[in-house]
Amino acid sequence: MKIALLSPAGAMHRHNGLFSKNLHYAPITLTLLAALVPAELDAEVSIYDETAARIPLDLDADIVGITCVTGTCARAYKFADYFRRRGATVVLGGPHPSLLPREAKEHADSVVVGLGDRSWPRFLLDCRDGRPEAYYADDTPSTANRPLPRRELLNPKKYITLNTVEAVRGCHRNCSFCAYPKAFGHRVIPRPVREVVAEIKALRGKPVIFPDVNLLSDISYAKELFTAMIPLKKWWFGLTTSDIALDEEMLRLFKKSGCKGLLIGFESVNAASQKEMRKGFNNPSNYKNLMDKLHKHGIMVMGCFAFGSDEDGLDVFERTVRLADEVKIDLPRYAIFTPFPQTDYYRQLEDEKRIAERDWALYDVEHCVFVPKNMSKEQLEEGIRRAWKASYSIRSIFKRLDWRRPRILLFAFVYALANAGYRKYAKKFDIFDAAAMADNSDIPDEVFE
């Protein structure tokens, strides 16, 4: 059996798009799926991540598995249709097929809904026996005793690191716009600490990336994990919430365990917008205190903001850029408050008849797909373009650099490298309009032998 695992990418994030290698770490989904292929199948497995290289159209595969989010599903569907015409059995999975499985089934032989740790191997065994089902779904109560991701199937030259490690699935928060709980459930599922530590210990090099949506979903687990990581002397990067500012013990533990960078969803300069997003635990007046604390502990921050809430006026773009400069957010990242299908936010806007765009390719968080309340769609998209360019101007990059940080020379080098990557992103932002995002003409509608 020959299995090809595909991860299509939107135009912005494709290998020839905006993201350079110094912003790009290895994905974990496909390497985990490869590891979960039952040994008795004696399968030949290949991985194609379109953020790193093109997906070949002449794949020699019996089974093609494709994962996608909402912004990449249109492209995923076109690949699925193409490879089905070539005679492959195609299965779709990931966040978007889990949100809209019936839509996905129109383009696939089977759809894996939700977490696939058990249903993916079951699908493969059913294929072997010639009886694959239309839908597969299971609730994964544990990630214990799981095989290690097959990182050797990735090209290390395409990523800043291959050391992507999953520790805890899920999030205890209930943000109005988040698709994760709608696709995969609200349960928080931590892996046994001993298994995470053993996996990290075996990795080459110092960097480790945790892609988990919130490392603080289980505080007692986080403290156990990062205590156990102290002797490993690694440098780790992950996602958390602004709650980290409230826990001095956790901050010290992050530092001791080797935390060098965090992605934090600051979301807005408006407290009222935080409430609308159900992120009231974020307090914009405390952002400077949080950044000072994290910099004091040697931690770089990618701070994410979303524009377009009903509380945002036309001044929100300039105010956000100014705040990022003043509190010295190392890497500001801007998005449009996007209503993903099946989320509470989507249903609200649907009820208000404010969903303006049904092309999923534009649900990439950088294009407006709804009718904003206090500005036009064009003003919102122009505002985010201005914010990206302002924050990644030379002036702003120098202003955000915190010279009080420990080990400032090493930090300044990493800071410059990361900011250079996003400066490239900001400078080419205008190229990717709606037409560019929706263009999948490189995938043929017919198969020519």
C-alpha positions in Angstrom: 0.0 0.0 0.0 1.3 3.5 -0.9 0.0 6.4 1.1 0.6 10.1 0.3 -0.2 12.6 3.0 -0.9 16.2 1.8 -1.2 19.6 3.5 -2.3 22.2 0.9 -1.5 25.8 1.6 -3.2 29.1 0.8 -1.5 31.5 -1.6 0.1 33.6 1.1 1.6 30.7 3.0 2.6 28.5 0.0 6.3 27.7 -0.5 6.5 30.6 -3.1 4.3 33.0 -1.1 5.1 35.2 1.9 6.5 33.0 4.6 10.3 32.5 4.6 12.1 29.7 6.3 13.0 31.7 9.3 9.3 31.9 10.2 8.5 28.3 9.4 8.7 25.3 11.7 7.8 21.8 10.7 4.1 20.8 11.0 3.1 17.9 13.2 -0.2 16.6 11.8 1.2 14.7 8.9 4.2 13.2 10.7 1.8 11.9 13.4 -0.5 10.4 10.9 2.4 8.7 9.2 3.4 7.2 12.6 -0.1 5.9 13.2 -0.2 3.8 10.0 -0.6 0.2 11.2 2.6 -1.7 10.9 0.9 -4.8 9.4 0.1 -2.8 6.3 3.8 -2.5 5.4 2.9 0.8 3.8 5.1 3.2 1.9 4.3 6.7 3.2 5.2 10.0 1.8 4.5 13.6 3.0 3.9 16.7 1.0 3.6 20.0 2.8 2.8 22.8 0.4 4.3 25.5 2.7 7.7 23.8 2.0 7.4 22.6 -1.6 4.9 22.0 -4.4 2.5 19.0 -4.3 3.4 16.8 -7.4 0.5 16.0 -9.6 1.9 12.6 -10.7 1.8 11.0 -7.2 2.0 7.2 -7.2 -0.4 6.5 -4.3 -3.2 4.1 -3.5 -4.5 6.4 -0.7 -4.2 10.2 -0.6 -4.9 11.7 2.8 -5.5 15.5 2.9 -5.7 17.8 5.9 -7.0 21.3 5.7 -8.3 24.3 7.5 -11.1 26.6 6.2 -8.8 28.9 4.3 -7.2 25.9 2.4 -10.2 23.7 1.9 -11.0 25.0 -1.6 -7.5 24.0 -2.7 -7.7 20.7 -0.8 -11.0 19.9 -2.5 -9.5 20.5 -5.9 -6.5 18.2 -5.1 -9.0 15.6 -3.8 -11.1 15.7 -7.0 -7.9 15.5 -9.1 -6.4 12.5 -7.3 -9.8 10.7 -7.2 -9.9 11.0 -11.0 -6.5 9.4 -11.1 -7.9 6.4 -9.2 -6.7 7.0 -5.7 -8.9 6.6 -2.6 -9.0 10.0 -1.0 -9.7 10.8 2.6 -10.1 14.3 4.0 -9.6 15.4 7.6 -8.6 18.3 9.8 -10.4 21.3 11.2 -12.6 22.2 8.2 -13.8 18.7 7.2 -14.6 18.2 10.9 -16.7 21.4 10.9 -18.5 20.6 7.6 -18.1 16.8 7.0 -20.9 16.6 4.5 -19.4 19.3 2.3 -16.0 17.6 2.5 -17.6 14.2 1.6 -18.6 15.6 -1.8 -14.9 15.6 -2.7 -13.6 12.5 -0.9 -14.3 8.8 -0.5 -14.1 9.1 3.3 -14.0 11.9 5.9 -12.3 11.7 9.3 -14.2 13.9 11.7 -12.4 15.2 14.8 -9.2 13.7 16.3 -8.0 10.8 14.2 -5.7 8.9 16.5 -7.9 5.8 16.3 -10.2 6.4 13.3 -7.3 7.0 10.9 -5.7 3.6 11.5 -9.2 2.0 11.3 -9.8 3.7 8.0 -6.6 2.3 6.6 -7.4 -1.2 7.7 -10.9 -0.9 6.2 -9.2 0.2 2.9 -7.1 -2.9 3.0 -10.2 -5.0 3.4 -12.0 -3.1 0.6 -14.7 -1.6 2.7 -13.9 2.0 3.7 -16.8 3.8 5.4 -18.0 7.3 4.4 -17.3 8.9 7.8 -15.0 8.1 10.7 -15.2 9.8 14.1 -14.0 8.9 17.6 -13.4 10.7 20.9 -9.7 10.3 21.8 -9.6 10.3 25.6 -5.8 9.7 25.8 -2.7 10.4 23.8 -0.6 8.0 25.9 1.7 5.4 24.4 1.6 7.0 21.0 4.3 6.4 18.4 6.8 9.2 17.7 6.1 11.4 14.7 7.9 10.4 11.6 10.0 13.5 11.2 12.4 11.7 8.9 9.8 12.1 6.1 10.2 15.8 6.1 13.0 17.8 4.4 15.0 19.5 7.2 16.3 22.2 4.8 12.8 23.6 4.4 12.2 24.4 8.1 13.8 26.4 10.9 13.4 23.2 13.0 11.8 19.8 12.8 11.4 19.6 16.6 7.7 20.1 16.8 6.2 18.3 19.9 2.6 18.0 21.1 2.1 18.1 24.9 -1.5 19.0 25.5 -4.5 19.1 23.3 -7.4 21.4 23.7 -8.1 24.6 25.6 -10.3 25.4 28.6 -11.3 28.8 27.1 -14.4 29.4 25.0 -13.5 32.2 22.6 -16.4 33.1 20.3 -14.3 32.9 17.1 -12.2 29.8 17.8 -12.9 26.8 15.5 -10.8 24.3 17.6 -13.5 23.3 20.1 -16.2 23.0 17.4 -13.9 20.8 15.3 -12.3 18.7 18.1 -14.3 19.2 21.2 -13.7 21.1 24.5 -11.8 18.4 26.3 -8.3 19.1 27.4 -6.1 16.0 26.8 -2.5 16.1 28.2 0.1 13.6 27.2 2.0 11.8 30.0 4.9 14.1 31.0 7.4 11.2 30.9 6.5 10.5 27.3 6.8 14.2 26.3 10.2 14.5 28.1 11.5 11.3 26.5 10.6 12.6 23.1 12.2 16.0 23.6 15.3 14.4 25.1 15.9 12.4 21.9 15.6 15.4 19.6 18.7 16.9 18.1 19.5 20.5 18.7 18.2 23.0 21.3 14.9 24.4 19.8 11.6 22.8 20.6 8.2 24.0 19.3 5.0 23.3 21.1 2.1 23.9 18.6 -0.6 23.3 21.3 -3.3 25.9 21.2 -2.8 26.8 24.9 0.0 25.5 27.1 -1.9 26.8 30.2 -5.0 24.8 29.6 -4.0 22.6 32.6 -1.9 24.6 35.1 -0.9 21.6 37.2 0.2 19.7 34.1 2.1 22.7 32.8 4.1 23.0 36.0 4.9 19.3 36.1 6.0 19.3 32.4 8.2 22.4 32.6 9.7 21.3 35.9 10.7 18.0 34.2 12.2 19.9 31.2 14.6 22.0 33.3 17.5 19.4 33.1 17.1 19.0 29.3 18.6 22.5 28.7 16.4 23.1 25.6 15.1 26.3 24.2 11.3 26.1 23.7 8.6 28.1 22.1 4.8 27.8 22.4 1.4 29.4 22.6 -0.3 30.7 25.8 -2.7 33.4 27.0 -2.0 36.6 28.8 -2.8 34.8 32.0 0.9 34.0 32.3 1.3 37.5 33.7 -0.7 36.5 36.8 1.4 33.5 37.8 4.9 34.5 39.0 5.8 30.9 39.8 4.9 29.8 36.2 6.9 32.7 34.8 10.0 31.6 36.7 9.4 28.0 35.7 9.1 29.1 32.0 12.5 30.8 32.3 14.2 27.8 34.1 12.8 25.3 31.6 14.2 27.2 28.6 11.3 29.2 27.3 12.6 31.7 24.7 9.4 32.7 22.9 5.6 32.8 23.3 2.7 33.5 21.0 0.0 35.4 22.9 -3.4 36.4 21.6 -3.7 40.0 22.8 -6.5 40.4 20.2 -7.4 44.1 20.8 -6.6 47.4 22.3 -10.3 47.7 23.1 -11.5 46.2 26.4 -15.1 46.0 24.9 -13.8 44.0 21.9 -12.2 41.5 24.3 -15.6 41.0 25.9 -17.2 40.5 22.4 -14.6 37.8 21.7 -15.1 36.2 25.1 -11.5 37.1 26.0 -12.3 39.3 29.0 -9.2 37.9 30.8 -7.2 40.1 28.4 -6.6 43.6 29.8 -5.0 46.0 27.4 -3.9 48.3 30.3 -1.7 45.4 31.6 0.0 44.6 28.3 3.1 46.7 29.2 3.5 45.0 32.6 3.2 41.6 30.9 5.8 42.5 28.2 8.2 43.9 30.8 7.9 40.7 32.9 8.5 38.4 29.9 11.4 40.4 28.6 12.9 40.4 32.1 12.8 36.6 31.9 14.4 36.5 28.4 11.2 35.6 26.5 10.4 37.0 23.1 6.7 37.5 22.2 4.7 37.3 19.1 1.6 39.3 19.9 -1.6 38.6 17.8 -4.3 41.2 17.2 -7.6 40.9 15.4 -9.3 43.9 13.7 -13.0 44.2 12.8 -15.0 43.6 16.0 -18.2 45.6 16.4 -16.3 47.8 18.9 -13.6 48.8 16.5 -13.6 52.2 14.8 -11.2 53.5 12.2 -8.7 54.6 14.8 -8.1 51.0 15.9 -5.3 50.3 13.4 -3.1 53.3 14.5 -3.8 52.7 18.1 -2.8 49.1 17.9 0.5 49.9 16.0 1.3 52.5 18.6 0.6 50.1 21.5 2.8 47.5 19.9 5.6 50.0 19.7 5.1 51.4 23.2 5.0 48.0 25.0 7.7 46.6 22.8 5.9 43.5 21.3 8.7 41.8 19.5 6.6 40.4 16.6 3.2 42.0 16.2 0.9 39.9 14.0 -2.4 41.2 12.6 -5.5 39.4 11.5 -9.1 40.2 10.7 -11.7 38.9 13.2 -13.0 36.0 11.1 -16.2 34.0 11.5 -15.2 30.4 10.9 -18.1 28.1 10.1 -20.0 26.6 13.0 -18.5 29.0 15.5 -20.7 31.1 17.7 -19.4 34.2 15.9 -20.4 32.8 12.5 -23.9 32.0 13.7 -24.3 35.5 15.2 -23.3 37.2 11.9 -25.4 34.7 9.9 -28.4 35.6 12.0 -27.6 39.3 11.4 -27.2 38.6 7.6 -23.7 40.0 7.7 -21.8 37.1 6.1 -20.7 38.7 2.8 -18.4 36.0 1.4 -18.8 32.3 1.0 -15.5 31.5 -0.8 -13.7 29.6 1.9 -10.3 30.6 0.4 -10.8 34.1 1.8 -11.2 32.8 5.3 -7.5 33.1 5.8 -7.8 35.8 8.6 -6.3 38.5 6.3 -9.4 39.2 4.2 -12.7 40.5 5.3 -15.6 38.1 4.7 -18.4 39.9 6.6 -20.0 43.3 6.8 -18.2 45.3 9.6 -20.2 47.6 11.9 -18.2 50.7 12.1 -16.3 50.7 8.8 -16.5 49.3 5.3 -15.0 46.1 4.1 -12.5 48.1 2.1 -11.5 50.2 5.0 -10.9 47.2 7.2 -8.7 45.5 4.6 -6.8 48.8 3.9 -6.4 49.2 7.7 -4.8 45.8 8.2 -2.4 46.5 5.3 -1.4 49.8 6.8 -0.8 48.2 10.2 1.4 45.4 8.8 3.5 48.0 6.9 3.7 50.4 9.8 4.8 47.8 12.4 7.5 46.4 10.0 8.9 49.7 9.0 12.6 50.1 10.0 11.5 52.8 12.5 9.0 50.5 14.3 11.4 47.6 14.4 14.0 49.7 16.1 11.5 51.2 18.5 10.1 47.8 19.6 13.6 46.4 20.4 13.9 46.2 24.2 17.6 46.9 25.0 17.1 46.1 28.7 16.8 42.4 27.9 19.3 39.9 29.2 21.8 38.5 26.7 20.9 41.4 24.4 23.3 40.7 21.6 22.0 37.1 21.0 18.4 38.4 21.4 19.0 41.3 19.0 20.2 38.8 16.3 17.2 36.6 16.6 14.9 39.6 16.8 16.4 41.0 13.6 16.0 37.7 11.8 12.4 37.2 12.8 11.5 40.9 12.0 13.1 40.6 8.6 10.9 37.7 7.8 7.8 39.6 8.7 9.0 42.7 7.0 9.1 40.7 3.8 5.5 39.5 4.5 4.3 43.1 5.1 6.0 44.4 1.9 4.3 41.8 -0.3 0.9 41.8 1.5 -0.8 43.7 -1.3 -0.1 41.1 -3.9 -2.5 38.6 -2.4 -5.9 40.0 -3.2 -9.1 38.0 -3.4 -8.3 36.8 -7.0 -4.9 35.6 -6.0 -6.2 33.7 -2.9 -8.9 32.0 -4.9 -6.7 31.0 -7.9 -6.1 27.2 -8.0 -5.6 27.0 -11.7 -2.3 25.2 -11.3 -4.4 22.1 -10.4 -5.9 20.7 -13.6 -9.6 20.0 -13.9 -8.8 16.9 -16.0 -6.2 14.1 -15.8 -4.0 13.8 -18.8 -1.9 10.6 -19.0 
